[in-house]
Amino acid sequence: MGTAGNCIDQKQVIPDGEIIQEPRDREIFEEMMQKFSGKKGVPMGELIIAIGKSLEGTPYVGGTLEKGDDEKLVVNLREMDCTTFVENCLALARTIKSGEPDYDSFLQELQQIRYRNGLRNLYPSRLHYFSEWLLNNAEKNVISLPAKGFGEIYPNRVDFMSKHPGSYPCLKAKPEFVAEMEKLESIISANEYYFVPKEKIAAIENLLQEGDFAGITTGIEGLDIVHSVLLTRVSGRIHILHASSSAKKVVVSDEPLADYILKSKTQTGIMVGRPL
């Protein structure tokens, strides 16, 4: 399992029996390494966006991590949802930056990013709520949380998963996990978070950087974030690069983030993470 920290100190090979993948995933990885391995010196944010744009057109598929209750490491570079798109781009970039651009390093990076403190155990060990994903990856020195300097306190109260276990196949199959999720939700809700309200995004666009992550916050009770995206500049404005459920593929938005989010009645702002 991975260890916390900006780098994975000891490479521990994850056994094949603990991985769910297809041969094409390793092929895509090798293609990405060939394409970007000479870009180690490029700033992390720029590298993440270059990788993300190379994945434009990749099909959007929801629920790609829901593969049973034994929580194997799922690798899927063929199809992605909004969170796995962000995770894959970050893991690929960190693998290139590590100086060891091999598949085992990528698997370790992916596990480090996706799980609380980098430790994959059972279903509750995954960072299901993106607010905790941001906070825990900041604690692991994978990202920073710049909105603390220009945002506002976000009143984060999560309990959607424990209140709606029937919406999650693993919680439905393993009711004993519901109580554990409820405890985790209490811990998550007790932490401090910062966000930028949607009506203020345009005013702070100059403080956002290429390759930042944004979690789009919501007014839906019990949820923190409804969509995770990468931020990229188009003609001087911040747009989003994301796995879109409406477009059914990875795309760059036609309109700036500030305009995109203002159109929604339930989206309230953004939390921001910055890759280190």
C-alpha positions as CSV (number, residue, x, y, z in Angstrom):
1,M,0.0,0.0,0.0
2,G,1.1,3.6,-0.5
3,T,2.4,5.8,2.3
4,A,1.6,9.4,3.0
5,G,4.0,12.1,1.6
6,N,4.8,14.0,-1.5
7,C,6.6,11.0,-2.9
8,I,6.1,7.3,-2.3
9,D,9.1,6.4,-0.3
10,Q,9.2,2.7,-1.1
11,K,7.8,1.1,-4.2
12,Q,5.7,-1.8,-3.2
13,V,4.4,-3.8,-6.2
14,I,0.6,-4.3,-6.0
15,P,-0.2,-7.9,-6.8
16,D,-2.2,-8.5,-10.0
17,G,-4.9,-10.2,-8.0
18,E,-5.6,-6.9,-6.2
19,I,-6.0,-4.9,-9.5
20,I,-8.9,-4.7,-11.9
21,Q,-7.7,-3.7,-15.3
22,E,-7.7,-4.6,-19.0
23,P,-4.6,-5.1,-21.2
24,R,-5.5,-1.8,-23.0
25,D,-5.0,0.2,-19.8
26,R,-1.3,-0.7,-19.7
27,E,-1.0,0.0,-23.5
28,I,-2.6,3.5,-23.0
29,F,-0.2,4.1,-20.0
30,E,2.8,3.2,-22.2
31,E,1.6,5.5,-25.0
32,M,1.2,8.3,-22.5
33,M,4.7,7.8,-21.1
34,Q,6.2,7.8,-24.6
35,K,4.4,11.0,-25.4
36,F,5.1,12.9,-22.1
37,S,8.2,11.4,-20.5
38,G,10.3,14.1,-22.0
39,K,8.1,16.7,-20.2
40,K,9.4,16.1,-16.7
41,G,10.6,19.7,-16.4
42,V,7.3,21.2,-17.4
43,P,5.4,22.8,-14.4
44,M,3.0,20.3,-12.8
45,G,-0.2,22.1,-13.7
46,E,0.8,22.5,-17.4
47,L,1.7,18.8,-17.5
48,I,-1.6,17.8,-16.0
49,I,-3.5,19.8,-18.6
50,A,-1.4,18.5,-21.5
51,I,-2.2,15.0,-20.3
52,G,-5.9,15.8,-19.8
53,K,-6.2,17.3,-23.3
54,S,-4.6,14.2,-24.8
55,L,-7.5,12.3,-23.3
56,E,-10.2,14.5,-24.9
57,G,-12.8,12.3,-26.5
58,T,-12.3,9.5,-23.9
59,P,-15.8,8.2,-23.1
60,Y,-17.6,9.2,-20.0
61,V,-18.8,6.2,-18.0
62,G,-20.1,6.5,-14.4
63,G,-19.5,4.1,-11.6
64,T,-16.2,2.7,-13.0
65,L,-14.9,2.1,-9.5
66,E,-17.9,0.0,-8.3
67,K,-16.5,-3.4,-8.9
68,G,-17.5,-5.4,-5.8
69,D,-17.0,-5.0,-2.1
70,D,-13.4,-6.2,-1.8
71,E,-12.1,-2.8,-3.1
72,K,-9.4,-3.8,-5.5
73,L,-7.5,-1.1,-7.3
74,V,-9.4,-0.2,-10.4
75,V,-7.4,1.0,-13.4
76,N,-9.4,2.3,-16.3
77,L,-7.8,4.6,-18.8
78,R,-10.3,3.7,-21.5
79,E,-13.4,5.3,-19.9
80,M,-13.7,7.7,-17.0
81,D,-16.1,9.6,-14.7
82,C,-15.3,13.1,-13.5
83,T,-13.3,12.0,-10.5
84,T,-11.3,9.2,-12.1
85,F,-10.4,11.6,-14.9
86,V,-8.9,14.0,-12.4
87,E,-7.2,11.1,-10.5
88,N,-5.7,9.6,-13.7
89,C,-4.3,12.9,-14.9
90,L,-2.7,13.6,-11.6
91,A,-1.3,10.1,-11.2
92,L,0.1,10.1,-14.7
93,A,1.7,13.5,-14.2
94,R,3.2,12.4,-10.8
95,T,4.5,9.2,-12.3
96,I,6.4,11.2,-15.0
97,K,7.7,13.7,-12.4
98,S,8.9,10.8,-10.1
99,G,11.6,9.9,-12.6
100,E,10.4,6.3,-12.5
101,P,7.8,6.3,-15.3
102,D,6.9,2.6,-15.1
103,Y,3.5,1.0,-14.6
104,D,4.0,-0.1,-11.0
105,S,4.8,3.5,-10.1
106,F,1.6,4.7,-11.7
107,L,-0.4,2.1,-9.7
108,Q,1.2,3.3,-6.5
109,E,0.4,7.0,-7.4
110,L,-3.2,6.1,-8.2
111,Q,-3.7,4.3,-4.9
112,Q,-2.0,7.1,-3.0
113,I,-4.3,9.7,-4.5
114,R,-7.6,7.7,-4.3
115,Y,-7.5,6.4,-0.7
116,R,-7.4,7.9,2.7
117,N,-3.7,8.3,3.7
118,G,-2.8,6.2,0.6
119,L,-4.1,3.0,2.3
120,R,-6.5,0.9,0.3
121,N,-8.5,-1.4,2.6
122,L,-12.3,-1.9,2.2
123,Y,-14.9,0.4,0.6
124,P,-14.9,3.1,3.3
125,S,-11.1,3.6,2.9
126,R,-11.8,5.3,-0.5
127,L,-12.1,9.1,-0.5
128,H,-15.7,9.2,-1.7
129,Y,-16.4,12.8,-0.8
130,F,-14.4,15.1,-3.0
131,S,-14.0,17.7,-0.1
132,E,-12.2,15.0,1.8
133,W,-10.3,14.0,-1.3
134,L,-8.9,17.6,-1.5
135,L,-8.2,17.8,2.2
136,N,-6.5,14.4,2.5
137,N,-4.4,14.9,-0.6
138,A,-3.3,18.2,0.9
139,E,-2.3,16.4,4.1
140,K,-0.3,13.9,1.9
141,N,1.5,16.9,0.3
142,V,0.1,15.9,-3.1
143,I,-1.8,19.2,-3.5
144,S,-2.2,22.6,-1.8
145,L,-5.5,24.3,-1.0
146,P,-5.1,27.9,-2.3
147,A,-8.7,29.0,-1.7
148,K,-7.8,29.5,2.0
149,G,-6.1,32.7,0.8
150,F,-8.9,34.0,-1.4
151,G,-12.1,32.1,-0.5
152,E,-14.6,31.9,2.2
153,I,-15.5,29.3,4.8
154,Y,-17.6,26.5,3.3
155,P,-20.2,25.0,5.7
156,N,-19.5,21.4,4.8
157,R,-22.1,19.0,6.3
158,V,-22.0,15.6,4.5
159,D,-24.3,12.6,5.2
160,F,-25.7,11.7,1.8
161,M,-24.1,8.3,1.6
162,S,-25.2,7.1,5.0
163,K,-28.7,8.5,4.5
164,H,-29.1,7.0,1.0
165,P,-27.2,3.6,1.1
166,G,-29.5,2.2,-1.5
167,S,-27.9,4.5,-4.1
168,Y,-24.5,2.9,-3.6
169,P,-24.2,-0.8,-4.6
170,C,-21.6,-1.6,-2.0
171,L,-23.5,0.0,0.9
172,K,-26.6,-1.8,-0.2
173,A,-24.7,-5.1,-0.2
174,K,-22.8,-4.4,3.0
175,P,-25.0,-2.7,5.5
176,E,-22.2,-2.8,8.1
177,F,-20.3,-0.2,6.1
178,V,-23.1,2.3,6.5
179,A,-22.3,2.9,10.2
180,E,-18.6,3.3,9.3
181,M,-19.5,5.8,6.6
182,E,-21.6,7.7,9.1
183,K,-18.6,8.0,11.5
184,L,-16.4,9.2,8.6
185,E,-19.0,11.8,7.5
186,S,-19.0,13.3,11.0
187,I,-15.2,13.6,10.9
188,I,-15.3,15.1,7.4
189,S,-18.0,17.6,8.5
190,A,-15.9,18.7,11.5
191,N,-13.0,19.9,9.3
192,E,-12.5,23.4,7.9
193,Y,-13.0,24.0,4.2
194,Y,-12.8,27.0,1.9
195,F,-14.6,27.8,-1.3
196,V,-15.3,30.6,-3.8
197,P,-19.1,31.4,-4.2
198,K,-20.1,31.2,-7.8
199,E,-20.9,34.9,-8.1
200,K,-17.3,35.7,-7.1
201,I,-15.5,33.3,-9.4
202,A,-15.0,35.8,-12.2
203,A,-13.4,38.3,-9.9
204,I,-10.7,35.8,-8.7
205,E,-10.0,34.1,-12.0
206,N,-6.5,35.7,-12.0
207,L,-5.7,33.7,-8.8
208,L,-6.6,30.4,-10.5
209,Q,-3.8,28.5,-12.3
210,E,-3.5,26.1,-15.2
211,G,-4.0,22.6,-13.9
212,D,-5.8,23.5,-10.7
213,F,-8.6,21.1,-9.6
214,A,-12.0,22.4,-8.8
215,G,-14.8,20.7,-6.9
216,I,-18.1,22.3,-7.8
217,T,-20.1,22.6,-4.6
218,T,-23.8,22.1,-4.2
219,G,-26.8,23.2,-2.2
220,I,-28.1,19.6,-2.2
221,E,-28.5,18.5,1.4
222,G,-25.8,16.1,2.6
223,L,-23.6,16.5,-0.4
224,D,-20.4,18.6,-0.7
225,I,-19.4,18.5,-4.4
226,V,-21.3,17.3,-7.5
227,H,-18.6,17.6,-10.1
228,S,-14.8,17.6,-10.2
229,V,-12.9,19.3,-13.0
230,L,-9.5,20.6,-14.1
231,L,-9.1,24.3,-14.8
232,T,-7.5,25.6,-18.0
233,R,-7.2,29.0,-19.7
234,V,-8.9,29.6,-23.1
235,S,-8.4,33.1,-24.5
236,G,-7.5,34.4,-21.1
237,R,-10.6,33.0,-19.3
238,I,-10.8,30.0,-17.0
239,H,-12.6,27.1,-18.6
240,I,-13.0,23.5,-17.4
241,L,-11.5,20.3,-18.8
242,H,-13.6,17.4,-17.5
243,A,-15.3,14.1,-18.1
244,S,-18.7,15.4,-18.9
245,S,-21.8,13.3,-18.3
246,S,-23.8,15.4,-20.8
247,A,-21.3,15.3,-23.6
248,K,-20.5,11.7,-22.7
249,K,-16.8,12.2,-23.1
250,V,-13.8,14.3,-21.9
251,V,-14.1,17.9,-23.2
252,V,-13.1,21.5,-22.6
253,S,-16.1,23.6,-21.8
254,D,-17.3,26.0,-24.5
255,E,-17.9,28.7,-21.9
256,P,-15.8,30.0,-18.9
257,L,-16.2,28.3,-15.5
258,A,-17.9,31.4,-14.1
259,D,-20.6,31.4,-16.7
260,Y,-21.0,27.6,-16.7
261,I,-21.7,27.5,-12.9
262,L,-24.0,30.5,-12.8
263,K,-26.5,28.7,-15.0
264,S,-27.1,26.0,-12.4
265,K,-29.6,26.5,-9.6
266,T,-28.0,23.9,-7.4
267,Q,-24.2,24.6,-7.9
268,T,-23.0,27.1,-5.4
269,G,-19.2,27.6,-6.0
270,I,-15.9,25.8,-6.1
271,M,-13.3,24.3,-3.8
272,V,-9.8,24.5,-5.3
273,G,-6.8,22.2,-5.2
274,R,-3.4,23.0,-6.7
275,P,-1.0,20.2,-7.6
276,L,2.4,20.2,-6.0
